[in-house]
Amino acid sequence: MNVLFLGGFAASQVEWIAPAIASEVETGVVTDSDDGERIVAALGEADIIVSEAWRAGTPPAPRLKLLQLPVAGTDAVHTAALPPGVTVCNAYGHEMAMAEYAIMAMLVWCHRYVDIAAGFRGGSWRDSGVMNGPLHRELGGLTVGIVGLGQVGRETAIRAAALGCHVLGANRTIGEPPAGVAQLFPLAELDRMLPLCDVVALCVGLAPETRGLMDARRFGLMKRDALLINVGRGAVTDEDALFAALHDGVIGGAALDTWWRYPTVEEPDIRPSRHPFHELPNVIMTPHCSAWTEGMARRRGADAAANIDRFIRGDTPMHIVART
Amino acid sequence: MKALFLGNVAADTANGIRAELIPELQVDIIADPKELSPEIAGDADILVTNIWRGDYPPGPRIRLVQSVATGIEWIEQAALQRGVPVCNAYGHETAIAEYVVMVMLVWSHRFREIESDFRLHSSWRPSWVHSGAPHGEIRGSTLGIIGLGRVGQEVARRAAPFGCRVLAANRSPRPLGDGVERVYPLAALDEMLPLCDTVAICTAFGPETERLIDARRLSLMKRSAFLVNIARGAIIDEDALYVALRDGTIGGAAIDVWWQYPNAAEPERRPSRHAFHELPNIIMTPHCSGWTGGMVRRRWDEVAGNINRFVRGETLINVVTTT
C-alpha cells in the first residue's frame, strides 16, 4: 500500500502518524514546493492520502481509496473534486487540549490573572490579600453553558463539573445529558439558556445553523458580566456585534481562539479581525492554538494511523465524514 | 463580653458578620493597630485579628484569639496571656485549588507568551496555521502535592479529572482517594520529586517545612519541572530557587507567597532580595491565590460561628494552638 502525505501541513504530521502505522506501507511526502511532475507521479500511485485539504484542480489520483484527514475540521475538503470510490475520514485527539484551554480561560478570567500578574511584576501589591486588595472570583459555583456537546463540549463539561460548576448544554440533537451536564437545551432554545450562564463556551463547528449564531440580540440576552469563550469557529459569532458587545460592556469579556481572518503568505501577521480586539482590556486572545499540543499531535497521529491500519486490513474505518 | 476586631481585614470581617453575632456581644473595631488604645486592649475578651505584637498595649482579659487568616505566624503568642486558645479560619481551599490548576494550565499551554505575542504583534507562529511548535497540556502529567491537607486534597480532586497522575507527600499517613494514587511520607519526599512534572507546595509552615525545598531537592526535580508555592515563602530556600530558575535546574515556577512583604515605609517593596521579576520562567502573584469573594463568605461564617460558640461556652473549632 502506498500512503502519500500531501501538502505542508500533512508533511508536518508525518512524524506523529507514520511511525504509528502497523501495516506494511510505503510512505511518500509531497508539498507545494515540489515540482509538478513529482506531484503528479506521487498522486498517480497513492492508495491512501493524508491531507487536511482537497482542492479543485488537484492532479488525478486514480488509485485513491482513503483520504485520511490529519485534523477534525472538514471545511477544506472539496468532496466534489475527489475521484469516485473514496472514503473520507477525519481524526480526533484535540478535544482534551481544547477543554483544557476553555477551563484555563475561565480560571484566568475569574482570578483576574493577567492584570494581577502584570501589576505585581511591575512592583504593585495592590491585588494582595495581605494589603486587603480587591477580591477576585472563583469558578466553582458559576454556571457554565456549553454550546455544542460534541467531543470538545463533553470534555469541557467533565472538567467544569469537577471544578464545581453548574454545567448546562445546548445541542442540535438532544438525548441523555452527557457526564457533568445538569441540563440540556435544544439548540433552538439557546435563548433560554443564555441568561442563566456566567460563562458561555462555544464548542461548535461551522455549519449553516451555527453561522452567526451569536449575534447582537443573543449577546443582549447574556449576563452583563458573562464571559464568552470561542474555540469553535470565528464565524459562529457575528464579528461586528461581538466587538460592540465587548466595547460597550453588554457582556463582561471574551476568550477568543478562533477568528474571522487568518494569515496568508502576503500577510503572515494579519490582525485576526477588522476590529481592534487587541485594544480591548476584556479580551483574552490566542492565535487558533487551543488544540495545538504535543498530546494532541500524539493522540491524533495514533488515531489517523489506526484508521489507516483498519482500512488496509479491510475493516470499516472510523470517523467517516464522506464517501464519493 | 467584648470582642476587639483589630487590623483592616478584621475590620472588614466585623462589618460583614455583625448581624450574625450574638447581640449581647460588644464590638470594638480598630482598623489601624497604631490606633489601639490601652483601654480598648485592656477591655477585650476576644481578639479577632491576623496580627498581634509585643509592642501593642497589653490585653490581659483576652481569652480567645480568633485569627481571620489560616496562617497565624504574625500573631506573637508570647505577647498574650498563657492558656489562650488560638483559632484560625479556612474557606480558601476552593480558591487556592483553582489557582494551582490555573497556573498549571497557563504554564503548560504557554498562555502568557502566546497571548501577549498575539495581542501585541499579531504573531500567529504558535498556531497550527503556521505549523508552529505545539505547546503542552496537563493531561498525562504527574502532579506531586506536598501537604495533603484541606488545600492539597482540593487540588487533587480538581487535577485528577484532567487526566493528571496525582502523587502526594504528607507528614502523617493519609488514605488514598480524591484521585491520589500514592502518598509518600514527608521523609520520603526525595523519592517523589524526580517523578513529578509539577510540584505543588500546599503544606503549613513550621520547623519541619522551613526550607524544605532547597538546592539539593530542586536538583532532584526534572529539568522541565514546574514548582508551585501557595503556602508560605520560607518553605523554599530563596537563594536556591532563584539560582535554579535562572540556571534552568527546573523549568519554571508559580509563586504566590514570598520572603518579603510590603510595609508602610515600602509599599512597593519587591517580594525577594533577588530579581525574580526579571526571569521569564516565573509566574508571580502578590499573595492573592485565596483572595476571592467565596473565600471571604466562607471564612466569615467560620469566624462568626466560633465567636458565638465562645460566648455561649460551646466547643471551639479550628483550634491551632494554646498560648
HADDOCK unambig.tbl for C-alpha pairs under 7 A between the chains (distance, minus, plus):
assign (segid A and resid 9 and name CA) (segid B and resid 131 and name CA) 6.59 0.50 0.50
assign (segid A and resid 12 and name CA) (segid B and resid 131 and name CA) 6.98 0.50 0.50
assign (segid A and resid 97 and name CA) (segid B and resid 137 and name CA) 6.30 0.50 0.50
assign (segid A and resid 104 and name CA) (segid B and resid 102 and name CA) 5.83 0.50 0.50
assign (segid A and resid 104 and name CA) (segid B and resid 105 and name CA) 5.92 0.50 0.50
assign (segid A and resid 104 and name CA) (segid B and resid 106 and name CA) 6.80 0.50 0.50
assign (segid A and resid 107 and name CA) (segid B and resid 102 and name CA) 5.86 0.50 0.50
assign (segid A and resid 108 and name CA) (segid B and resid 102 and name CA) 6.77 0.50 0.50
assign (segid A and resid 116 and name CA) (segid B and resid 285 and name CA) 6.51 0.50 0.50
assign (segid A and resid 117 and name CA) (segid B and resid 284 and name CA) 5.95 0.50 0.50
assign (segid A and resid 117 and name CA) (segid B and resid 285 and name CA) 5.30 0.50 0.50
assign (segid A and resid 120 and name CA) (segid B and resid 284 and name CA) 6.97 0.50 0.50
assign (segid A and resid 120 and name CA) (segid B and resid 285 and name CA) 6.03 0.50 0.50
assign (segid A and resid 120 and name CA) (segid B and resid 286 and name CA) 6.14 0.50 0.50
assign (segid A and resid 121 and name CA) (segid B and resid 277 and name CA) 5.43 0.50 0.50
assign (segid A and resid 121 and name CA) (segid B and resid 284 and name CA) 6.84 0.50 0.50
assign (segid A and resid 123 and name CA) (segid B and resid 268 and name CA) 5.64 0.50 0.50
assign (segid A and resid 123 and name CA) (segid B and resid 270 and name CA) 6.25 0.50 0.50
assign (segid A and resid 124 and name CA) (segid B and resid 268 and name CA) 5.57 0.50 0.50
assign (segid A and resid 125 and name CA) (segid B and resid 268 and name CA) 6.49 0.50 0.50
assign (segid A and resid 125 and name CA) (segid B and resid 286 and name CA) 5.76 0.50 0.50
assign (segid A and resid 127 and name CA) (segid B and resid 286 and name CA) 6.61 0.50 0.50
assign (segid A and resid 127 and name CA) (segid B and resid 288 and name CA) 6.73 0.50 0.50
assign (segid A and resid 128 and name CA) (segid B and resid 286 and name CA) 4.94 0.50 0.50
assign (segid A and resid 128 and name CA) (segid B and resid 287 and name CA) 5.30 0.50 0.50
assign (segid A and resid 128 and name CA) (segid B and resid 288 and name CA) 4.92 0.50 0.50
assign (segid A and resid 129 and name CA) (segid B and resid 287 and name CA) 6.02 0.50 0.50
assign (segid A and resid 129 and name CA) (segid B and resid 288 and name CA) 5.11 0.50 0.50
assign (segid A and resid 129 and name CA) (segid B and resid 291 and name CA) 5.62 0.50 0.50
assign (segid A and resid 130 and name CA) (segid B and resid 287 and name CA) 6.82 0.50 0.50
assign (segid A and resid 132 and name CA) (segid B and resid 9 and name CA) 6.20 0.50 0.50
assign (segid A and resid 135 and name CA) (segid B and resid 291 and name CA) 5.48 0.50 0.50
assign (segid A and resid 135 and name CA) (segid B and resid 292 and name CA) 4.75 0.50 0.50
assign (segid A and resid 135 and name CA) (segid B and resid 293 and name CA) 5.66 0.50 0.50
assign (segid A and resid 136 and name CA) (segid B and resid 291 and name CA) 6.41 0.50 0.50
assign (segid A and resid 136 and name CA) (segid B and resid 292 and name CA) 4.59 0.50 0.50
assign (segid A and resid 136 and name CA) (segid B and resid 293 and name CA) 6.25 0.50 0.50
assign (segid A and resid 137 and name CA) (segid B and resid 292 and name CA) 5.21 0.50 0.50
assign (segid A and resid 137 and name CA) (segid B and resid 293 and name CA) 5.87 0.50 0.50
assign (segid A and resid 138 and name CA) (segid B and resid 95 and name CA) 5.95 0.50 0.50
assign (segid A and resid 138 and name CA) (segid B and resid 292 and name CA) 6.35 0.50 0.50
assign (segid A and resid 138 and name CA) (segid B and resid 294 and name CA) 6.64 0.50 0.50
assign (segid A and resid 159 and name CA) (segid B and resid 161 and name CA) 6.27 0.50 0.50
assign (segid A and resid 159 and name CA) (segid B and resid 162 and name CA) 6.50 0.50 0.50
assign (segid A and resid 162 and name CA) (segid B and resid 158 and name CA) 5.88 0.50 0.50
assign (segid A and resid 162 and name CA) (segid B and resid 161 and name CA) 6.69 0.50 0.50
assign (segid A and resid 163 and name CA) (segid B and resid 158 and name CA) 5.89 0.50 0.50
assign (segid A and resid 269 and name CA) (segid B and resid 122 and name CA) 5.35 0.50 0.50
assign (segid A and resid 269 and name CA) (segid B and resid 123 and name CA) 5.61 0.50 0.50
assign (segid A and resid 269 and name CA) (segid B and resid 124 and name CA) 6.48 0.50 0.50
assign (segid A and resid 270 and name CA) (segid B and resid 122 and name CA) 6.53 0.50 0.50
assign (segid A and resid 271 and name CA) (segid B and resid 122 and name CA) 5.72 0.50 0.50
assign (segid A and resid 278 and name CA) (segid B and resid 119 and name CA) 5.09 0.50 0.50
assign (segid A and resid 285 and name CA) (segid B and resid 115 and name CA) 5.79 0.50 0.50
assign (segid A and resid 285 and name CA) (segid B and resid 118 and name CA) 6.98 0.50 0.50
assign (segid A and resid 285 and name CA) (segid B and resid 119 and name CA) 6.67 0.50 0.50
assign (segid A and resid 286 and name CA) (segid B and resid 114 and name CA) 6.45 0.50 0.50
assign (segid A and resid 286 and name CA) (segid B and resid 115 and name CA) 5.21 0.50 0.50
assign (segid A and resid 286 and name CA) (segid B and resid 118 and name CA) 6.15 0.50 0.50
assign (segid A and resid 287 and name CA) (segid B and resid 118 and name CA) 6.46 0.50 0.50
assign (segid A and resid 287 and name CA) (segid B and resid 124 and name CA) 5.41 0.50 0.50
assign (segid A and resid 287 and name CA) (segid B and resid 127 and name CA) 5.63 0.50 0.50
assign (segid A and resid 288 and name CA) (segid B and resid 127 and name CA) 5.59 0.50 0.50
assign (segid A and resid 289 and name CA) (segid B and resid 126 and name CA) 6.55 0.50 0.50
assign (segid A and resid 289 and name CA) (segid B and resid 127 and name CA) 4.76 0.50 0.50
assign (segid A and resid 289 and name CA) (segid B and resid 128 and name CA) 6.37 0.50 0.50
assign (segid A and resid 292 and name CA) (segid B and resid 127 and name CA) 6.94 0.50 0.50
assign (segid A and resid 292 and name CA) (segid B and resid 128 and name CA) 6.43 0.50 0.50
assign (segid A and resid 292 and name CA) (segid B and resid 134 and name CA) 5.17 0.50 0.50
assign (segid A and resid 292 and name CA) (segid B and resid 135 and name CA) 6.40 0.50 0.50
assign (segid A and resid 293 and name CA) (segid B and resid 134 and name CA) 4.60 0.50 0.50
assign (segid A and resid 293 and name CA) (segid B and resid 135 and name CA) 4.65 0.50 0.50
assign (segid A and resid 293 and name CA) (segid B and resid 136 and name CA) 5.09 0.50 0.50
assign (segid A and resid 293 and name CA) (segid B and resid 137 and name CA) 6.34 0.50 0.50
assign (segid A and resid 294 and name CA) (segid B and resid 134 and name CA) 5.45 0.50 0.50
assign (segid A and resid 294 and name CA) (segid B and resid 135 and name CA) 6.21 0.50 0.50
assign (segid A and resid 294 and name CA) (segid B and resid 136 and name CA) 5.85 0.50 0.50
assign (segid A and resid 295 and name CA) (segid B and resid 137 and name CA) 6.84 0.50 0.50
